[in-house]
Amino acid sequence: MQTENTPSATLNPRQIRGQETRERLLQEAEKGFAARGFYGTSLRDIGRQLGMPNASLLHHFASKGAIYGAVLERIGESLEAAYVQASEAGLPPDGRVLALADAIIEWAERQPRYAQIVMRELLDNVGRAEHVDRWAFGDVLHRMAELVEEASVGKYSRPDAMLFLFHMIGSISYFQAGLPTLAGVTSRSEAELAAAYHLEIRDYLGRALGAD
């Protein structure tokens, strides 16, 4: 049986076109969800940008919620890659946490829409809190928290691992989303501000991990 993960070389032209359409749909959905959130983006909005009627969108996904779920899954996979990069860096525990911060900064710079969607999701998810046990980012956040806990072993001051992560990811996402505005307000280049922020967040996180 062929699946969405089947190599394109084994797919027929119709299946390849279907995968390409699905990818375009998700990319357009990401733009909308980043700019307007889940509730502010409709199927009609997505279809209009693609020149597709709702019926065509629903051929690929059963609902707007299914599209959003697929987008969150992609974001979760990208955060998982950041976690793997940090956890396999061959560094001591403190170093792995700082490597995780570096990886998430790189993630936010490479995929700024993802950072915006994460921020909007934290606001929009209030109405769906009863389903948070199935949250797309839940598993990877718990694995990231384990890195923080390992770095805190034996420390006099130990941060709450999950709150530490929310501070870190929230700060990085907020900075990336606001960078163009900050550059305009300060008359400094985005590159200069990004370099300064990178040093600032690393210093803050290092101190937040606590002293021996």
C-alpha positions as CSV (number, residue, x, y, z in Angstrom):
1,M,0.0,0.0,0.0
2,Q,1.3,3.4,-0.9
3,T,1.4,6.1,1.8
4,E,2.2,9.8,2.0
5,N,5.8,8.9,2.9
6,T,6.3,6.7,-0.1
7,P,9.3,7.8,-2.2
8,S,8.2,10.0,-5.1
9,A,10.0,7.6,-7.5
10,T,7.4,4.9,-6.8
11,L,4.4,7.2,-7.2
12,N,2.4,7.8,-10.4
13,P,2.0,11.3,-11.8
14,R,-1.4,11.8,-10.2
15,Q,-0.1,10.9,-6.7
16,I,2.9,13.2,-7.2
17,R,0.6,16.1,-8.1
18,G,-1.5,15.3,-5.1
19,Q,1.6,15.5,-2.8
20,E,2.6,18.7,-4.4
21,T,-0.8,20.2,-3.9
22,R,-0.9,19.1,-0.3
23,E,2.5,20.8,0.3
24,R,1.3,24.0,-1.3
25,L,-1.8,23.9,0.8
26,L,0.1,23.4,4.0
27,Q,2.5,26.2,3.2
28,E,-0.4,28.6,2.5
29,A,-2.1,27.5,5.7
30,E,1.1,28.2,7.6
31,K,1.1,31.8,6.3
32,G,-2.5,32.3,7.4
33,F,-2.2,30.7,10.8
34,A,1.0,32.7,11.5
35,A,-0.6,36.0,10.5
36,R,-4.1,35.5,11.9
37,G,-4.1,32.4,14.1
38,F,-6.4,29.4,13.9
39,Y,-9.7,31.3,14.4
40,G,-8.8,34.2,12.1
41,T,-8.0,31.9,9.2
42,S,-10.7,30.2,7.2
43,L,-10.8,27.5,4.5
44,R,-12.0,30.2,2.1
45,D,-8.9,32.3,2.9
46,I,-6.5,29.4,2.2
47,G,-8.4,28.3,-0.9
48,R,-8.5,31.9,-2.3
49,Q,-4.7,32.2,-2.2
50,L,-4.4,28.9,-4.0
51,G,-7.2,29.4,-6.5
52,M,-8.9,26.3,-5.1
53,P,-12.6,25.9,-3.9
54,N,-13.3,24.5,-0.4
55,A,-14.2,21.1,-1.9
56,S,-10.7,20.7,-3.3
57,L,-9.2,21.5,0.0
58,L,-11.4,19.0,1.7
59,H,-10.2,16.4,-0.7
60,H,-6.8,16.5,1.0
61,F,-8.0,17.3,4.6
62,A,-11.3,16.6,6.3
63,S,-11.5,20.1,8.0
64,K,-9.7,23.2,8.8
65,G,-8.8,21.6,12.1
66,A,-7.2,18.7,10.3
67,I,-5.1,21.2,8.3
68,Y,-4.1,23.0,11.5
69,G,-3.2,19.7,13.1
70,A,-0.9,18.8,10.1
71,V,0.8,22.2,10.5
72,L,1.3,21.7,14.2
73,E,2.7,18.3,13.5
74,R,5.3,19.7,11.1
75,I,6.3,22.3,13.7
76,G,6.6,19.5,16.3
77,E,8.9,17.6,14.0
78,S,11.0,20.7,13.5
79,L,11.3,21.2,17.3
80,E,12.2,17.5,17.6
81,A,15.0,18.0,15.2
82,A,16.3,20.9,17.4
83,Y,16.1,18.7,20.5
84,V,18.1,15.9,18.7
85,Q,20.7,18.3,17.6
86,A,21.2,19.5,21.1
87,S,21.0,16.1,22.9
88,E,23.5,14.5,20.5
89,A,26.0,17.4,20.7
90,G,28.4,15.5,22.9
91,L,28.4,18.3,25.5
92,P,28.0,18.3,29.3
93,P,24.5,18.8,30.7
94,D,24.7,22.6,30.9
95,G,26.2,22.7,27.4
96,R,23.3,20.7,26.0
97,V,20.8,23.2,27.4
98,L,22.7,26.1,25.8
99,A,23.0,24.0,22.6
100,L,19.2,23.6,22.7
101,A,18.8,27.4,23.0
102,D,21.1,27.8,20.0
103,A,19.1,25.2,18.0
104,I,15.8,26.9,18.8
105,I,17.2,30.3,17.8
106,E,18.3,28.8,14.5
107,W,14.8,27.2,14.2
108,A,13.0,30.5,14.7
109,E,15.3,32.3,12.3
110,R,14.9,29.6,9.6
111,Q,11.2,29.2,10.1
112,P,9.8,32.5,11.5
113,R,6.2,31.5,10.7
114,Y,6.6,28.5,12.9
115,A,7.7,30.8,15.8
116,Q,4.6,33.0,15.2
117,I,2.3,30.0,15.1
118,V,3.7,28.7,18.4
119,M,2.9,32.0,20.0
120,R,-0.6,32.1,18.6
121,E,-1.2,28.5,19.5
122,L,-0.5,29.2,23.1
123,L,-3.2,31.9,23.0
124,D,-5.7,30.1,20.9
125,N,-5.3,26.8,22.7
126,V,-7.1,28.1,25.7
127,G,-10.4,27.0,24.2
128,R,-9.0,23.5,23.5
129,A,-7.3,23.0,26.8
130,E,-9.2,19.8,27.6
131,H,-7.3,18.2,24.7
132,V,-3.9,19.4,25.8
133,D,-2.8,15.8,26.6
134,R,-2.7,15.3,22.9
135,W,-0.9,18.6,22.2
136,A,1.4,18.4,19.2
137,F,4.4,19.8,21.1
138,G,3.8,17.8,24.4
139,D,6.2,14.9,23.8
140,V,9.1,17.0,22.6
141,L,8.7,19.5,25.4
142,H,8.9,16.7,28.0
143,R,12.1,15.4,26.3
144,M,13.6,18.9,26.3
145,A,12.6,19.3,30.0
146,E,14.7,16.2,30.7
147,L,17.8,18.0,29.4
148,V,17.1,20.9,31.8
149,E,16.6,18.5,34.7
150,E,19.9,16.8,33.9
151,A,21.7,20.1,33.9
152,S,20.1,21.0,37.3
153,V,21.3,17.9,39.1
154,G,23.4,18.9,42.1
155,K,22.7,22.6,41.7
156,Y,21.9,24.8,44.7
157,S,19.2,26.5,42.8
158,R,17.1,24.3,40.4
159,P,14.7,25.8,37.9
160,D,11.3,24.3,37.1
161,A,12.3,22.5,33.9
162,M,9.0,23.1,32.0
163,L,8.7,26.7,33.1
164,F,12.3,27.2,32.1
165,L,11.5,25.9,28.6
166,F,8.4,28.1,28.3
167,H,10.5,31.1,29.2
168,M,13.2,30.1,26.7
169,I,10.9,29.2,23.7
170,G,8.5,32.0,24.4
171,S,11.3,34.6,24.6
172,I,12.9,33.3,21.4
173,S,9.6,33.2,19.5
174,Y,8.6,36.6,20.7
175,F,11.9,38.1,19.8
176,Q,11.8,36.6,16.3
177,A,8.2,37.8,15.7
178,G,9.0,41.4,16.9
179,L,12.5,41.7,15.3
180,P,11.4,43.8,12.3
181,T,9.6,46.3,14.6
182,L,12.5,46.4,17.1
183,A,14.9,47.1,14.2
184,G,12.7,50.0,13.1
185,V,12.3,51.4,16.6
186,T,16.0,51.2,17.4
187,S,17.4,52.0,13.9
188,R,19.7,49.0,14.3
189,S,20.0,46.2,11.8
190,E,18.1,42.9,12.3
191,A,21.5,41.1,12.2
192,E,23.0,43.3,14.9
193,L,20.0,42.8,17.1
194,A,19.9,39.1,16.6
195,A,23.6,38.7,17.5
196,A,23.0,40.8,20.7
197,Y,20.0,38.8,21.6
198,H,21.8,35.5,21.1
199,L,24.4,36.6,23.6
200,E,21.8,37.9,26.0
201,I,19.6,34.8,26.1
202,R,22.6,32.5,26.5
203,D,23.8,34.6,29.5
204,Y,20.3,34.6,31.0
205,L,19.8,30.9,30.6
206,G,23.2,30.0,31.9
207,R,22.5,32.0,35.1
208,A,19.0,30.6,35.4
209,L,20.3,27.0,35.5
210,G,21.7,27.9,38.9
211,A,25.2,27.9,40.5
212,D,26.9,24.9,42.2
